[in-house]
C-alpha cells in the first residue's frame, strides 16, 4: 500500500531510537552480566520466603477435597495462556477488534515480562513434599517446570481482567458508581481466587502471589497510559510490520538466561509470534475487517447463528494454517541458515539436527549466550532453529485469525 511505501522510505526516528536502545541493552547487559548480578541480589531473599511460606500452604491444604482440586485446577486453566490463545480469535471474529488487539498485545507483554522475571530470579517453587502439588493438566505439568517467582497466573489475571473492566466501563453509557464498584469487586474476587488457588494447588507460595499482584498492577497502570498510542500506531502508523518484526527478533536476544533451562522462553517465543502475526494482519486489513463499524455479535448484522458459522469455518482454518506454517518454517529456516553459514541445531522439531555434531553444548545451551551467537558466528556456537520455527508457526496462525479467515467470512457472507 501507499502508506507502507512511504513508511519504508522514511523510518520514523523514534523507531530507530527504540530498537537501538534494545540493541544497546543487549550489549551492555551481556558485558556486565546484569542478569547474574540481579539474581545474586534477589534469589536468596525470594528463596528464604519460599521456605518460610511453606507452613501457610500446608495450612491451606489441610482443607483439601476433590471438589476443591477440580475447582482450582479448572480456574487455573481458564486464566492460562492456552485458554487466552483459544479465546482471542473468537473475540476478533465477534466484532470487538480493538479489545481483541489490546488483549493480545497486553497478553504478549505480560508473558514476556513475567517470564523474564521468573528466569532472572530463578527462584524455586514450594518444595514437594511436604507441600502437595496438584498438576491435573499437561499445561500445569509444564508450568511446574518453570521457576516460581512471580506467579504468572496472578500477574496475567490482574492485567487482563483489569483491562477488560476498563474497556467495558469506557463503553457503558450513564454508568454510576455502583456499576463501577460491582465490576471492581468481581475483578478483586477473581484475582483473590486465582491467588488462593495457586497456593492450594502447591504451585506457588505467598511471596510469588504478592509479586505477581505488584508487577501486575504496575504493568496494568503502564498499559492504560499507552494503549491508545499503541493502537493508533498499529492501525495507522508508518513502517508498522517491519518495525514489529525487528522488535520481536531483538526481544528473543534480550531475554535473560535462566540458571537452568525452563519452558518459559518457549512460551514467550510462541506469544511473540502471535503478537507479530496480529500486528501484521491488522495493519494490512484494518479498513476491511477491523474498524470500529464492523458488525458485532448480538446485533442483527451478526447473529448467534452467523457467529457459530464463523467458528465452524475459522477454527479448522487457523489450525490448518498453524500446521502448514510450521511445515514451511521447518523447510525454509534450515535452508536459509545454511545459505548464510549460520550453524544451527534442533531440540525436537527436526530429527536430523537433534544432537547435531556441530553443537558443542547440550540442551542447556538453548537459551544461553544469544548475544555472542549473534555477533560471533565464527565461534561455531549454534542457534536453536526451533525458536524461529515456533515464532513463524504462531505468527502464521495469528495472521490467519485477522486476515485470511475474515476474508473467508467475507466470501461466504458470514
GULO-251059 format. One record per residue (C-alpha): residue number from 1; y, x, z. Coordinates in steps of 0.05 Angstrom, whole numbers, plus 32768, in hexadecimal, padded with zeros to 4 digits. Layout:
N
+-----+------+------+------+
| seq |   yy |   xx |   zz |
+-----+------+------+------+
| NUM |    Y |    X |    Z |
...
+-----+------+------+------+
This chain:
414
+-----+------+------+------+
| seq |   yy |   xx |   zz |
+-----+------+------+------+
|   1 | 8000 | 8000 | 8000 |
|   2 | 8049 | 8014 | 7FF7 |
|   3 | 8052 | 8019 | 8043 |
|   4 | 8018 | 804A | 8049 |
|   5 | 8032 | 8075 | 8010 |
|   6 | 8077 | 8079 | 8031 |
|   7 | 8055 | 8089 | 8073 |
|   8 | 802E | 80C2 | 8054 |
|   9 | 806C | 80E0 | 8035 |
|  10 | 8094 | 80E0 | 8076 |
|  11 | 806A | 80E8 | 80B5 |
|  12 | 8095 | 80D2 | 80F0 |
|  13 | 80A8 | 810B | 811D |
|  14 | 808E | 80EA | 815C |
|  15 | 8048 | 80E9 | 813E |
|  16 | 8049 | 8134 | 8131 |
|  17 | 8065 | 8140 | 8177 |
|  18 | 8030 | 8113 | 8197 |
|  19 | 7FF5 | 8133 | 8172 |
|  20 | 8013 | 8178 | 817D |
|  21 | 8017 | 816A | 81C7 |
|  22 | 7FCC | 8159 | 81C9 |
|  23 | 7FBB | 819A | 81A4 |
|  24 | 7FE6 | 81C1 | 81D4 |
|  25 | 7FC4 | 819F | 8210 |
|  26 | 7F7E | 81B0 | 81F3 |
|  27 | 7F93 | 81F9 | 81EC |
|  28 | 7FB5 | 8200 | 8230 |
|  29 | 7F7F | 81DA | 8257 |
|  30 | 7F49 | 8204 | 8236 |
|  31 | 7F6B | 8247 | 8245 |
|  32 | 7F7E | 8234 | 828C |
|  33 | 7F3C | 8212 | 829E |
|  34 | 7F63 | 81D4 | 82B4 |
|  35 | 7F24 | 81A8 | 82BA |
|  36 | 7F01 | 81D9 | 82E9 |
|  37 | 7F3F | 81E1 | 8313 |
|  38 | 7F49 | 8196 | 831C |
|  39 | 7EFF | 818E | 832B |
|  40 | 7F00 | 81C4 | 8361 |
|  41 | 7F38 | 819D | 8383 |
|  42 | 7F1D | 8156 | 837C |
|  43 | 7ED1 | 815A | 837B |
|  44 | 7EC6 | 8171 | 83C4 |
|  45 | 7EF6 | 813B | 83DE |
|  46 | 7ED5 | 8103 | 83B6 |
|  47 | 7E8F | 811C | 83C6 |
|  48 | 7E9E | 8119 | 8411 |
|  49 | 7EB5 | 80D1 | 840A |
|  50 | 7E77 | 80BF | 83E2 |
|  51 | 7E4B | 80DA | 841B |
|  52 | 7E75 | 80BA | 8452 |
|  53 | 7E77 | 8078 | 842B |
|  54 | 7E2B | 806F | 8428 |
|  55 | 7E27 | 8048 | 846B |
|  56 | 7E57 | 8013 | 844E |
|  57 | 7E29 | 8009 | 8412 |
|  58 | 7DEC | 8005 | 843F |
|  59 | 7E10 | 7FD1 | 846A |
|  60 | 7E1E | 7FA6 | 842C |
|  61 | 7DD6 | 7FB0 | 8412 |
|  62 | 7DBA | 7F93 | 8453 |
|  63 | 7DC9 | 7F4F | 8433 |
|  64 | 7D9E | 7F5F | 83F5 |
|  65 | 7D80 | 7F23 | 83D1 |
|  66 | 7D62 | 7F18 | 838C |
|  67 | 7D99 | 7EE6 | 837B |
|  68 | 7DD0 | 7F18 | 838F |
|  69 | 7DAD | 7F4E | 8366 |
|  70 | 7DAE | 7F20 | 8329 |
|  71 | 7DF6 | 7F07 | 8335 |
|  72 | 7E15 | 7F4C | 833D |
|  73 | 7DEC | 7F6B | 8305 |
|  74 | 7E01 | 7F32 | 82D6 |
|  75 | 7E4A | 7F39 | 82EB |
|  76 | 7E48 | 7F84 | 82DC |
|  77 | 7E2D | 7F75 | 8296 |
|  78 | 7E65 | 7F43 | 8289 |
|  79 | 7E9B | 7F78 | 8295 |
|  80 | 7E75 | 7FB2 | 8274 |
|  81 | 7E8A | 7FD7 | 8235 |
|  82 | 7E50 | 7FBA | 820B |
|  83 | 7E65 | 7F73 | 821E |
|  84 | 7EAD | 7F7F | 8209 |
|  85 | 7E95 | 7FA0 | 81C9 |
|  86 | 7E6F | 7F60 | 81B8 |
|  87 | 7EA6 | 7F31 | 81D1 |
|  88 | 7EE1 | 7F50 | 81AD |
|  89 | 7ECB | 7F3F | 8165 |
|  90 | 7EC7 | 7EF5 | 817A |
|  91 | 7F0F | 7EFB | 8194 |
|  92 | 7F26 | 7F16 | 8151 |
|  93 | 7F03 | 7EDE | 812B |
|  94 | 7F1E | 7EA8 | 815A |
|  95 | 7F65 | 7EB6 | 8140 |
|  96 | 7F7F | 7EDB | 817D |
|  97 | 7F8A | 7F1C | 8157 |
|  98 | 7FC1 | 7F39 | 8183 |
|  99 | 7F9A | 7F2F | 81C3 |
| 100 | 7F5B | 7F4B | 81A2 |
| 101 | 7F80 | 7F89 | 8189 |
| 102 | 7F9F | 7F96 | 81CD |
| 103 | 7F5E | 7F8B | 81F3 |
| 104 | 7F39 | 7FBB | 81C4 |
| 105 | 7F6D | 7FF2 | 81CA |
| 106 | 7F74 | 7FE9 | 8215 |
| 107 | 7F28 | 7FEC | 821C |
| 108 | 7F27 | 802D | 81F4 |
| 109 | 7F5F | 804A | 821F |
| 110 | 7F3B | 8035 | 8260 |
| 111 | 7EF9 | 8050 | 8247 |
| 112 | 7F17 | 8094 | 8234 |
| 113 | 7F42 | 809C | 8272 |
| 114 | 7F0B | 8083 | 82A2 |
| 115 | 7ED6 | 80B0 | 8284 |
| 116 | 7F05 | 80EB | 8285 |
| 117 | 7F10 | 80E2 | 82D0 |
| 118 | 7EC4 | 80DC | 82DB |
| 119 | 7EB5 | 811C | 82B6 |
| 120 | 7EF0 | 8144 | 82D2 |
| 121 | 7EDE | 8134 | 831A |
| 122 | 7E92 | 8134 | 830E |
| 123 | 7E85 | 8113 | 8352 |
| 124 | 7E40 | 80F7 | 8362 |
| 125 | 7E2D | 80AE | 8369 |
| 126 | 7E13 | 8096 | 83AD |
| 127 | 7DD1 | 80B8 | 83BE |
| 128 | 7D94 | 808D | 83B0 |
| 129 | 7D6F | 808A | 83E0 |
| 130 | 7D88 | 8077 | 8414 |
| 131 | 7DB4 | 804A | 83E8 |
| 132 | 7D8D | 8017 | 83BE |
| 133 | 7DA3 | 801C | 8375 |
| 134 | 7D99 | 7FDE | 834A |
| 135 | 7D98 | 7FED | 82FF |
| 136 | 7D7F | 7FAC | 82DF |
| 137 | 7D95 | 7FBC | 8297 |
| 138 | 7D91 | 7FF6 | 8267 |
| 139 | 7DDD | 7FFA | 8269 |
| 140 | 7DDD | 8001 | 82B5 |
| 141 | 7DA7 | 8037 | 82B2 |
| 142 | 7DD4 | 805F | 8282 |
| 143 | 7E11 | 8052 | 82AF |
| 144 | 7DEA | 806F | 82EA |
| 145 | 7DE5 | 80B1 | 82C3 |
| 146 | 7E32 | 80B8 | 82C3 |
| 147 | 7E5A | 80D5 | 82FC |
| 148 | 7E74 | 80A5 | 8331 |
| 149 | 7EBF | 80AD | 833A |
| 150 | 7EE0 | 8080 | 8324 |
| 151 | 7EBE | 803D | 831B |
| 152 | 7EC7 | 802C | 82D0 |
| 153 | 7EB4 | 7FE3 | 82DD |
| 154 | 7EEC | 7FDB | 8310 |
| 155 | 7F1F | 8001 | 82E5 |
| 156 | 7F0E | 7FD9 | 82A6 |
| 157 | 7F0E | 7F96 | 82CA |
| 158 | 7F53 | 7FA3 | 82EA |
| 159 | 7F70 | 7FB6 | 82A6 |
| 160 | 7F50 | 7F82 | 8278 |
| 161 | 7F53 | 7F45 | 82A7 |
| 162 | 7F9A | 7F59 | 82BA |
| 163 | 7FAF | 7F5E | 8271 |
| 164 | 7F8C | 7F1D | 8260 |
| 165 | 7FB2 | 7EFA | 8298 |
| 166 | 7FF4 | 7F18 | 827F |
| 167 | 7FE5 | 7F00 | 8238 |
| 168 | 7FD2 | 7EB9 | 824D |
| 169 | 800F | 7EB1 | 827A |
| 170 | 803D | 7ECA | 8243 |
| 171 | 8024 | 7E92 | 8215 |
| 172 | 8026 | 7E59 | 8248 |
| 173 | 8064 | 7E2D | 8241 |
| 174 | 8085 | 7E12 | 8280 |
| 175 | 8058 | 7E39 | 82AF |
| 176 | 8066 | 7E34 | 82F9 |
| 177 | 8057 | 7E62 | 8334 |
| 178 | 8015 | 7E3E | 8345 |
| 179 | 7FF8 | 7E4E | 8300 |
| 180 | 800A | 7E98 | 8307 |
| 181 | 7FEE | 7E9A | 834E |
| 182 | 7FAD | 7E79 | 8339 |
| 183 | 7FA5 | 7EAB | 82FF |
| 184 | 7FB4 | 7EE6 | 832D |
| 185 | 7F82 | 7ECC | 8361 |
| 186 | 7F4C | 7EC6 | 832B |
| 187 | 7F58 | 7F0E | 8314 |
| 188 | 7F56 | 7F27 | 835C |
| 189 | 7F16 | 7F01 | 8369 |
| 190 | 7EF5 | 7F1E | 832B |
| 191 | 7F0A | 7F66 | 833C |
| 192 | 7EF4 | 7F5C | 8384 |
| 193 | 7EAF | 7F42 | 836F |
| 194 | 7EA6 | 7F7C | 833D |
| 195 | 7EB8 | 7FAF | 8373 |
| 196 | 7E8A | 7F8F | 83A6 |
| 197 | 7E53 | 7F8B | 8371 |
| 198 | 7E57 | 7FD5 | 8361 |
| 199 | 7E4E | 7FE4 | 83AC |
| 200 | 7E16 | 7FB2 | 83B3 |
| 201 | 7DF0 | 7FCE | 8377 |
| 202 | 7DF6 | 8015 | 8393 |
| 203 | 7E1B | 802D | 8355 |
| 204 | 7E5B | 8042 | 8379 |
| 205 | 7E79 | 8050 | 83BD |
| 206 | 7EBC | 8037 | 83D8 |
| 207 | 7EE4 | 8073 | 83C0 |
| 208 | 7ECD | 8066 | 8378 |
| 209 | 7EE2 | 801D | 837C |
| 210 | 7F26 | 802E | 839A |
| 211 | 7F30 | 8064 | 8365 |
| 212 | 7F1F | 8032 | 832E |
| 213 | 7F50 | 8000 | 834C |
| 214 | 7F89 | 8033 | 8351 |
| 215 | 7F80 | 8051 | 830B |
| 216 | 7F75 | 800B | 82EE |
| 217 | 7FB8 | 7FF2 | 830A |
| 218 | 7FDB | 8031 | 82F1 |
| 219 | 7FBE | 8029 | 82AA |
| 220 | 7FCE | 7FDE | 82A9 |
| 221 | 8016 | 7FEB | 82BE |
| 222 | 801D | 8020 | 8288 |
| 223 | 7FFC | 7FF4 | 8252 |
| 224 | 8029 | 7FB8 | 8261 |
| 225 | 8066 | 7FE5 | 8255 |
| 226 | 804D | 8000 | 8211 |
| 227 | 801F | 7FCB | 81F3 |
| 228 | 8055 | 7FAB | 81C8 |
| 229 | 8069 | 7FEE | 81AB |
| 230 | 8021 | 8000 | 819C |
| 231 | 8014 | 7FBC | 817A |
| 232 | 8053 | 7FC1 | 8150 |
| 233 | 803E | 8007 | 813A |
| 234 | 7FF8 | 7FEF | 8125 |
| 235 | 8010 | 7FB3 | 80FD |
| 236 | 804E | 7FD0 | 80DD |
| 237 | 8053 | 801B | 80EB |
| 238 | 8053 | 8057 | 80BD |
| 239 | 8016 | 8084 | 80B2 |
| 240 | 7FED | 805A | 80E2 |
| 241 | 7FA5 | 8067 | 80CD |
| 242 | 7FAB | 80B2 | 80C2 |
| 243 | 7FD0 | 80BA | 8104 |
| 244 | 7F9A | 8093 | 8129 |
| 245 | 7F62 | 80BA | 8107 |
| 246 | 7F83 | 80FC | 811C |
| 247 | 7F8D | 80E1 | 8163 |
| 248 | 7F43 | 80CC | 8169 |
| 249 | 7F2C | 8110 | 814E |
| 250 | 7F58 | 8137 | 8180 |
| 251 | 7F44 | 810B | 81BB |
| 252 | 7EFC | 8122 | 81B0 |
| 253 | 7F12 | 816A | 81BC |
| 254 | 7F41 | 8158 | 81F5 |
| 255 | 7F08 | 8138 | 821C |
| 256 | 7EF6 | 8161 | 825B |
| 257 | 7EB3 | 8184 | 8263 |
| 258 | 7E8B | 8167 | 829D |
| 259 | 7E63 | 8191 | 82CE |
| 260 | 7E23 | 8177 | 82AF |
| 261 | 7E1A | 814D | 826F |
| 262 | 7E22 | 8101 | 8278 |
| 263 | 7E24 | 80C6 | 8247 |
| 264 | 7E6F | 80BD | 8255 |
| 265 | 7E84 | 80E6 | 8219 |
| 266 | 7E57 | 80BD | 81EA |
| 267 | 7E74 | 807B | 8204 |
| 268 | 7EBB | 8094 | 81F8 |
| 269 | 7EAA | 80AE | 81B2 |
| 270 | 7E8E | 8069 | 819F |
| 271 | 7ECA | 8043 | 81B9 |
| 272 | 7EF9 | 8076 | 8199 |
| 273 | 7ED8 | 8062 | 8157 |
| 274 | 7EE1 | 8018 | 8167 |
| 275 | 7F2C | 8022 | 8172 |
| 276 | 7F33 | 804A | 8131 |
| 277 | 7F0E | 8014 | 8109 |
| 278 | 7F38 | 7FDC | 8127 |
| 279 | 7F7A | 8000 | 811B |
| 280 | 7F68 | 8013 | 80D3 |
| 281 | 7F4F | 7FCD | 80C2 |
| 282 | 7F89 | 7FA7 | 80E2 |
| 283 | 7FBD | 7FD5 | 80C3 |
| 284 | 7FA1 | 7FC5 | 807E |
| 285 | 7F96 | 7F7A | 8086 |
| 286 | 7FC9 | 7F63 | 80BA |
| 287 | 7FF0 | 7F35 | 808B |
| 288 | 7FB0 | 7F16 | 8070 |
| 289 | 7F85 | 7F0A | 80AE |
| 290 | 7FA7 | 7F20 | 80EF |
| 291 | 7FEF | 7F06 | 80F0 |
| 292 | 8006 | 7ED5 | 8126 |
| 293 | 7FFF | 7E97 | 80F9 |
| 294 | 7FB4 | 7E9C | 80EC |
| 295 | 7F8A | 7E5F | 80FF |
| 296 | 7F73 | 7E61 | 8147 |
| 297 | 7F35 | 7E44 | 8167 |
| 298 | 7F38 | 7DFD | 8185 |
| 299 | 7F6B | 7DE8 | 814F |
| 300 | 7F5D | 7DBD | 8112 |
| 301 | 7F65 | 7DFB | 80E6 |
| 302 | 7F2C | 7E1F | 810A |
| 303 | 7EF9 | 7DEE | 8128 |
| 304 | 7EBE | 7E01 | 8154 |
| 305 | 7E8F | 7DF5 | 8119 |
| 306 | 7EB7 | 7E25 | 80ED |
| 307 | 7EB8 | 7E59 | 8125 |
| 308 | 7E6C | 7E53 | 812C |
| 309 | 7E67 | 7E5F | 80E1 |
| 310 | 7E92 | 7E9D | 80E9 |
| 311 | 7E63 | 7EB8 | 811F |
| 312 | 7E26 | 7EAB | 80F4 |
| 313 | 7E45 | 7ED2 | 80BA |
| 314 | 7E6B | 7F06 | 80E2 |
| 315 | 7E39 | 7F21 | 8115 |
| 316 | 7E01 | 7F32 | 80E3 |
| 317 | 7E35 | 7F51 | 80B5 |
| 318 | 7E52 | 7F80 | 80E9 |
| 319 | 7E0C | 7F95 | 8100 |
| 320 | 7DFA | 7FA5 | 80B8 |
| 321 | 7E3A | 7FCD | 80B0 |
| 322 | 7E2B | 7FF3 | 80F0 |
| 323 | 7DE6 | 8005 | 80D5 |
| 324 | 7E02 | 801A | 8091 |
| 325 | 7E3C | 8042 | 80AC |
| 326 | 7E0C | 8068 | 80DA |
| 327 | 7DDE | 8078 | 80A0 |
| 328 | 7E19 | 808D | 8075 |
| 329 | 7E35 | 80BA | 80AC |
| 330 | 7DF1 | 80DA | 80B7 |
| 331 | 7DF0 | 80EB | 806D |
| 332 | 7E39 | 8100 | 8062 |
| 333 | 7E4A | 8127 | 80A1 |
| 334 | 7E13 | 815D | 809C |
| 335 | 7E23 | 8168 | 8052 |
| 336 | 7E6D | 816D | 8061 |
| 337 | 7E61 | 819D | 809B |
| 338 | 7E34 | 81CA | 8071 |
| 339 | 7E68 | 81CA | 8039 |
| 340 | 7E9D | 81E0 | 806B |
| 341 | 7E6F | 8213 | 808C |
| 342 | 7E71 | 81F0 | 80D0 |
| 343 | 7E31 | 81FB | 80F8 |
| 344 | 7E16 | 81B9 | 8113 |
| 345 | 7DDD | 819D | 813C |
| 346 | 7DC6 | 8157 | 814E |
| 347 | 7DB1 | 813F | 8193 |
| 348 | 7D8A | 8103 | 8179 |
| 349 | 7DA3 | 80E4 | 8138 |
| 350 | 7D8A | 8117 | 8104 |
| 351 | 7D44 | 8131 | 8115 |
| 352 | 7D4A | 816E | 80E7 |
| 353 | 7D86 | 8187 | 810F |
| 354 | 7D6A | 8179 | 8155 |
| 355 | 7D5F | 81BB | 8179 |
| 356 | 7D7A | 81DE | 813A |
| 357 | 7D70 | 822A | 813C |
| 358 | 7DBB | 8232 | 812F |
| 359 | 7DC7 | 8213 | 8173 |
| 360 | 7DCC | 8249 | 81A8 |
| 361 | 7DD3 | 8218 | 81E0 |
| 362 | 7DAA | 81DD | 81F6 |
| 363 | 7DBF | 8194 | 81FE |
| 364 | 7DEE | 81A5 | 8237 |
| 365 | 7E1D | 81C7 | 8204 |
| 366 | 7E2B | 8183 | 81E5 |
| 367 | 7E6F | 817A | 8205 |
| 368 | 7E82 | 81C1 | 8215 |
| 369 | 7EB3 | 81F1 | 81F5 |
| 370 | 7ED0 | 81C2 | 81C1 |
| 371 | 7F10 | 81EA | 81BB |
| 372 | 7EEA | 822A | 81AD |
| 373 | 7EBE | 8206 | 817A |
| 374 | 7EFC | 81EA | 8158 |
| 375 | 7F1B | 822E | 814E |
| 376 | 7EE3 | 8261 | 814D |
| 377 | 7EAD | 824A | 811C |
| 378 | 7E9A | 8293 | 8112 |
| 379 | 7E7B | 8293 | 8158 |
| 380 | 7E44 | 8266 | 813D |
| 381 | 7E4E | 8232 | 8173 |
| 382 | 7E35 | 81EF | 8159 |
| 383 | 7E55 | 81AB | 8155 |
| 384 | 7E2B | 816F | 816A |
| 385 | 7E2D | 8145 | 812A |
| 386 | 7E17 | 8107 | 8153 |
| 387 | 7E5E | 8101 | 816D |
| 388 | 7E7A | 80FA | 8127 |
| 389 | 7E43 | 80CA | 8113 |
| 390 | 7E50 | 809E | 8150 |
| 391 | 7E9B | 809E | 8142 |
| 392 | 7E93 | 8089 | 80F9 |
| 393 | 7E5C | 8056 | 8109 |
| 394 | 7E88 | 8030 | 813A |
| 395 | 7EC6 | 8038 | 810F |
| 396 | 7EA0 | 8017 | 80D6 |
| 397 | 7E89 | 7FDF | 8104 |
| 398 | 7ECF | 7FD2 | 811E |
| 399 | 7EEE | 7FD6 | 80D8 |
| 400 | 7EBD | 7FA0 | 80C0 |
| 401 | 7ED2 | 7F73 | 80FA |
| 402 | 7F1B | 7F71 | 80E4 |
| 403 | 7F18 | 7F7D | 8099 |
| 404 | 7ED4 | 7F70 | 8077 |
| 405 | 7EBE | 7F34 | 80A0 |
| 406 | 7F02 | 7F0E | 809D |
| 407 | 7EFF | 7F1A | 8051 |
| 408 | 7EBB | 7EF7 | 8051 |
| 409 | 7ED8 | 7EBE | 807A |
| 410 | 7F0F | 7EB7 | 8047 |
| 411 | 7EDD | 7EB3 | 800D |
| 412 | 7EB1 | 7E82 | 8032 |
| 413 | 7EEC | 7E58 | 804A |
| 414 | 7ED9 | 7E61 | 8093 |
+-----+------+------+------+
